[in-house]
């Protein structure tokens, strides 16, 4: 056992010396920014209602913090108007507001960056019922999304995002939502 410890120490030193030439390449691969802000517009809907329509308009604001190279902690806040068709489940004038936080891992492609994220969040479905009373329900949920960022300059780009959302809004007959967004992203 006493002979093995010096062997491991020598092996660790050898690996450290061999890794030194790769340090500049590793430093270049890191992101050149710490924060990002994106403003997106989009469309979406839910398959859980009769005559599902994914042409409902919405918006989303993304805030990102680089925590590791190619890894982003992201906050997404948005609203989806559910007025197409006029009645959404049992509600009229319905909309979905949400805020999610989660991790995104990015992959560098030849002319764009792709990403995948998983997030937890809070979802609020609100609208007016058949009797004219205002109704809303808030529930916890989760989202899974895929992103593509096309750089315009080093700090500015076009962001495209597709996402699926689950929120336990069963009382209102809906649980799943699908959305697509596109907009601009700024890194600083």
C-alpha positions as CSV (number, residue, x, y, z in Angstrom):
1,X,0.0,0.0,0.0
2,X,2.9,2.4,0.8
3,X,4.3,1.8,-2.7
4,X,1.0,2.6,-4.4
5,X,0.6,6.2,-2.9
6,X,3.8,7.5,-4.5
7,X,2.8,6.0,-7.8
8,X,-0.6,7.8,-7.7
9,X,1.2,11.1,-6.8
10,X,3.6,10.7,-9.7
11,X,0.7,9.8,-12.1
12,X,-1.3,12.9,-10.9
13,X,1.8,15.2,-11.5
14,X,2.3,13.7,-15.0
15,X,-1.3,14.3,-15.9
16,X,-1.1,17.9,-14.7
17,X,2.0,18.6,-16.7
18,X,0.4,17.0,-19.8
19,X,-2.8,19.1,-19.4
20,X,-0.9,22.4,-19.3
21,X,-0.8,22.9,-23.1
22,X,-4.6,22.5,-23.2
23,X,-5.3,25.5,-20.8
24,X,-5.4,28.2,-23.5
25,X,-7.9,26.1,-25.6
26,X,-10.1,25.6,-22.5
27,X,-10.1,29.3,-21.7
28,X,-11.1,30.1,-25.3
29,X,-14.0,27.7,-25.1
30,X,-15.6,29.6,-22.2
31,X,-18.4,32.0,-22.8
32,X,-17.3,35.6,-23.2
33,X,-20.3,37.0,-21.2
34,X,-21.9,36.4,-17.8
35,X,-25.4,37.7,-18.2
36,X,-28.0,37.6,-21.0
37,X,-31.4,39.2,-21.6
38,X,-33.9,38.2,-24.3
39,X,-37.2,39.6,-25.5
40,X,-39.3,37.1,-27.4
41,X,-42.7,37.0,-29.1
42,X,-44.5,33.8,-29.9
43,X,-47.4,31.6,-30.4
44,X,-48.8,28.6,-28.4
45,X,-51.8,26.7,-27.2
46,X,-52.9,23.5,-25.4
47,X,-53.9,20.1,-26.8
48,X,-56.2,19.6,-23.8
49,X,-59.1,21.8,-25.1
50,X,-61.5,21.0,-27.9
51,X,-60.5,22.7,-31.2
52,X,-57.0,23.2,-29.9
53,X,-55.3,26.2,-31.6
54,X,-51.6,27.0,-31.4
55,X,-52.0,30.4,-33.0
56,X,-52.5,32.2,-29.7
57,X,-50.1,35.1,-29.2
58,X,-47.7,35.6,-26.3
59,X,-44.5,37.1,-25.1
60,X,-41.6,36.0,-23.0
61,X,-38.6,37.6,-21.2
62,X,-35.5,35.5,-20.6
63,X,-32.8,36.3,-18.0
64,X,-29.7,34.2,-18.0
65,X,-26.6,33.7,-15.8
66,X,-23.7,31.7,-17.0
67,X,-22.8,29.3,-14.1
68,X,-20.3,27.1,-15.9
69,X,-19.0,27.1,-19.5
70,X,-21.9,26.2,-21.8
71,X,-24.3,26.1,-18.8
72,X,-26.9,28.8,-18.1
73,X,-29.3,29.3,-15.1
74,X,-32.3,30.8,-16.8
75,X,-35.4,32.7,-15.6
76,X,-38.3,32.9,-18.1
77,X,-41.3,35.0,-17.5
78,X,-44.2,35.2,-20.0
79,X,-47.8,35.4,-20.9
80,X,-49.9,33.5,-23.4
81,X,-53.2,34.9,-24.5
82,X,-55.6,32.0,-25.0
83,X,-58.4,33.8,-27.0
84,X,-58.3,31.5,-30.1
85,X,-60.9,30.0,-30.1
86,X,-62.9,32.5,-28.1
87,X,-63.7,29.9,-25.4
88,X,-60.7,28.1,-23.9
89,X,-62.0,25.1,-22.1
90,X,-64.7,26.6,-19.8
91,X,-63.2,30.2,-19.8
92,X,-63.5,33.2,-22.1
93,X,-60.8,35.8,-22.3
94,X,-58.3,33.3,-20.9
95,X,-54.6,33.7,-20.6
96,X,-51.7,31.8,-19.0
97,X,-49.0,33.7,-17.1
98,X,-45.9,31.8,-16.0
99,X,-42.4,32.1,-14.4
100,X,-39.9,29.3,-14.6
101,X,-36.3,28.8,-13.4
102,X,-34.0,26.1,-14.5
103,X,-30.8,25.0,-16.1
104,X,-29.9,25.1,-19.8
105,X,-27.0,23.3,-21.4
106,X,-25.7,24.8,-24.7
107,X,-23.9,23.1,-27.6
108,X,-21.8,25.0,-30.0
109,X,-22.7,24.2,-33.7
110,X,-20.9,25.6,-36.8
111,X,-23.0,28.8,-37.2
112,X,-25.3,28.8,-34.2
113,X,-25.6,27.5,-30.6
114,X,-28.3,25.0,-29.7
115,X,-29.5,24.3,-26.2
116,X,-31.8,22.2,-24.1
117,X,-33.4,23.3,-20.8
118,X,-35.5,21.9,-18.0
119,X,-37.2,24.2,-15.6
120,X,-39.6,24.3,-12.7
121,X,-42.2,27.1,-12.4
122,X,-45.5,28.6,-11.4
123,X,-48.4,28.9,-13.8
124,X,-51.6,31.0,-13.5
125,X,-54.6,30.4,-15.8
126,X,-57.1,33.2,-15.6
127,X,-60.3,34.1,-17.4
128,X,-64.1,34.5,-17.1
129,X,-66.5,31.5,-16.6
130,X,-69.9,31.1,-18.2
131,X,-71.6,33.0,-15.4
132,X,-69.4,36.1,-15.9
133,X,-67.3,35.5,-12.8
134,X,-63.5,36.0,-12.9
135,X,-61.6,32.7,-12.2
136,X,-58.0,32.0,-11.9
137,X,-55.9,29.0,-10.7
138,X,-52.3,28.9,-9.9
139,X,-50.3,25.7,-9.9
140,X,-46.7,24.4,-9.9
141,X,-45.4,23.0,-13.2
142,X,-42.4,22.2,-15.3
143,X,-41.1,22.9,-18.8
144,X,-38.8,21.3,-21.3
145,X,-37.4,23.4,-24.1
146,X,-35.0,23.6,-27.0
147,X,-33.2,26.7,-28.1
148,X,-31.2,27.9,-31.1
149,X,-29.2,31.1,-31.0
150,X,-28.0,32.7,-34.2
151,X,-25.3,35.4,-33.6
152,X,-25.5,38.8,-35.3
153,X,-22.6,40.3,-33.4
154,X,-20.5,39.0,-30.4
155,X,-23.1,40.4,-28.0
156,X,-26.4,40.3,-30.0
157,X,-28.2,37.4,-31.6
158,X,-31.6,36.0,-32.7
159,X,-33.0,33.4,-30.3
160,X,-35.6,30.8,-31.3
161,X,-37.2,28.6,-28.6
162,X,-39.7,25.7,-28.7
163,X,-41.1,24.5,-25.3
164,X,-43.6,22.1,-23.7
165,X,-45.1,23.0,-20.4
166,X,-47.0,20.9,-17.8
167,X,-49.0,22.5,-15.0
168,X,-51.5,20.8,-12.7
169,X,-54.5,22.9,-13.8
170,X,-56.8,19.9,-14.0
171,X,-59.7,21.7,-12.4
172,X,-59.9,23.8,-15.5
173,X,-59.3,20.8,-17.8
174,X,-55.8,21.7,-19.0
175,X,-52.4,20.4,-18.1
176,X,-50.2,20.7,-21.2
177,X,-49.1,23.7,-23.3
178,X,-46.9,24.0,-26.3
179,X,-45.1,27.3,-27.3
180,X,-42.8,28.7,-29.9
181,X,-40.9,32.0,-29.4
182,X,-38.4,34.1,-31.4
183,X,-36.7,37.3,-30.6
184,X,-33.5,39.0,-29.8
185,X,-30.9,38.2,-27.1
186,X,-28.2,40.5,-25.7
187,X,-25.2,39.2,-23.8
188,X,-23.1,41.3,-21.4
